[in-house]
């Protein structure tokens, strides 16, 4: 609790977050696998001195105890590294400021699990990479759902000029005309955002079978869309 309060105080002092930033931090917290932030069980921690200098070990202990100055130094020392890595991974992304705060919030919360089996920089690279990977995965799934709706709009553009909810209702109505095995794959892929590999695992079917079902589902839906007056 002490570390959490100090981390919150530091975040406000370093760069007071907007409501949007705080919401982004909260939303991102569910995407990172906490296991990735911890050192694997059985790791040899006797070589910690090989990775951390005596001064770093002292400051790490102070940060774990919730020392605001030590946490501030941790942020100041590593924030340019984190920001630069994010830029190289994402380019000039509008969410980089939010991600920097998310990553340090998670790093502060995970300090107690850091067993010095690597340098602090390497540890932060791992958190940054995992956070970015999960963000991109989330965006990919979200964008594929948008693509599905765009597909419906392009197919019915001259007939259906209403809200997205109208398009969704029409899409669901047409989906009922698909065979169950085709409908399931289409819904999992376009609405739930799963990959073909994930769908194949759910149904315990070969990847080629799932791909074929998705192709047939799209073809049948195209026929239904163009045939509907």
N, C-alpha and C positions, 0 to 999 in steps of 0.2 A: 504493500500500500504506500509505503514511504517513497519508493522509487517512482510509482505511478504519479503521486502528487508532485514530486519534484520534476518529473518529465513534463507534466502538464504546465507547470509554472515556467519551465524553460521554453517550451514551445510558444507560449504567449510572449515571453520576453524577447525571443529571437526573431520571431516573425508572426505577429498576431494573426491567426487564421480567420478567414471569412467563414460565414455559415456554409458556403459552398465547399470550402476546403474541408471543413469538419465532416460534412456529409460524405465527401469523397473518401475521407479516411475511414469512416465507419463502414461504407459500402465495400471498400477494398479488404477490410479485415477478414471477411469470410472466404476470400479467394486464395489466400496463401496457406499452404500446408504447414502447420506449426511444426511438424516433424522435421521439415527441412531447415528449421532455424536451430535445431539442437544437434549436438554432436552424437554420433551413433554410440550405442551402448558398447562398452568394451574398449573405447578409444583410449590410447595411452596418454594420460595427462601429465606424466612425469616430465615430459619434454617441453612444458609450457615456457620455461625460461629461454628455449631456443627461438620462440616466436615473439615474446613480449619482453621489452626492456624492463629494468627495475622500475623506472619511472612510470611506464605504461601499466605495470601491475599495480602500483600504488593508486594511480588515477582510476583504474578499473574497479578496485576495491571501494574507492570513494563514491564512484558512480553507482555501484550496486547498493551502497548504503543510502542513496538518495541525495548525495551532495550536489546541490544545484550548480555550483561552479564547475565541478568535474563533468557534469552532463553538458554544460555549456561548452566546455573545452572539447568534449567529444564531438559535439555538433560542428563547432567551428573548424576542427581539424579535418573532418571527413565530408562535410556537405558538398564541397566542390567536386570531390571524387564521385559521390553518388549522382550529383546533377550531371556531370560530364558523361558518366556511363549511361544514364537515362537518355541523354541527347543522342549518344551514338546508337542506342537501341531503337529509339522512337523518332529521332529527328526533332524538328521544332514543334513538338506536341503541346497543345494547350493545357494538358493536364500535368505537366512536369512539376510545377510548383506543388500541386496537391500530392503527387507521388513522393516527392522529397519528404514532405511532412508525414505521409503514411509510413514510409520506410523507417524514419527515425523513431516514430511512435512505436513501431514493432520492435525495433532494435532496443529501445529503452526497456520495453516490456520483457524482452528476452535476455537481458544482460545476465540474469541469474543462471541461465542455462548455458552460457558461453563458457566452455571449459578450456579455452586457450589452446586448442588443438590446431590453431592456425593464427595468422595475424588478424588484427581487427579489420584491416582493409579487405582481406580475403573473405572474412565473415560477412562484411557489409556487401561485398560483391554478390555473395550467394543470396542474401535477402533481396537485394535490388533485382537480380536476375529472376528469382522466383516470382516476385511481385509483378514484374513486367510481363513475364510469361503468362501468368494468370489473367492479367488485364487484357492482353492481346487475345487470349482464348475467349474471354468474356465478350470482347468486342466482335470477334469472329462469329460467335453464336448469335449475338444481338443483330448484327448486320445481315445474317442469313435469314432471320425472320423478316426483316425489312424487305429483303429481296423477294421473299415469297409473296408478300403483299403487293410489291411492285409488279410481280408477274400477273397477279389477278387483275390489277388495274390496267395493265397494258392489253390484256386479253379482252377486257370488258369496257375499255375506255369510252366507247361511243354509246354504251348502254347504261353503265353504272357511274353516275357522276355525283356520288354522295360521300358521306363520311367514311373513315377507315372502318368504323364499326359495321357499316353497311356492307363493305367489301368483305369483312371477316365473316359476317353472317352468310353471305352468298357463297363464300368459299367453303364453309362448313356444310352448307346444303349440298353442294356438288360433291364434296368428299364422300357423302353417304352413298354415292353411286359407284364408288370403287369397291372392288373385292376387299375383304377384311385384311388380307396379307399385304396388299398394295397400299391400302389406306394407313396401316400401322407404320410402314416404313416412311411414307411421305410425311406423316405427322411428326414422327421422331426426328426426321432430318430437317424439315423446314420450320416446324413450330417449336420443337424442344431444343433444336440446335445441336443434336448429337452427331458425331462423325459416323461414317459408314462402318468403321471398325467397331465402335461402341454398340451400334445397332446389331451388328453380326454377333457380338458377344451376348447381347440380351436374348436373341432368338436362337443362339447356338447354331448358326447357319454359316456357310462359307461366305466370304466377302463378295465373291462374284454373284452369289444368289441375291444378296441384299442390293447390290448395284443394279442387277437386272430388274428387280422389283421396283426400284425407284424410277428407272427409265420407263417401265411400262405404266407406272402410276402417272408420270408426267405426260406421257403420250395420250393416255385415256382422258386425263383432265383437260388437255388441250382440245381434244375432240368435243368434250362436253361444253367447254367455254365457247368455242366457235359455233357450236350447234344451237346454243341457247339464244332465243330471240331477244 
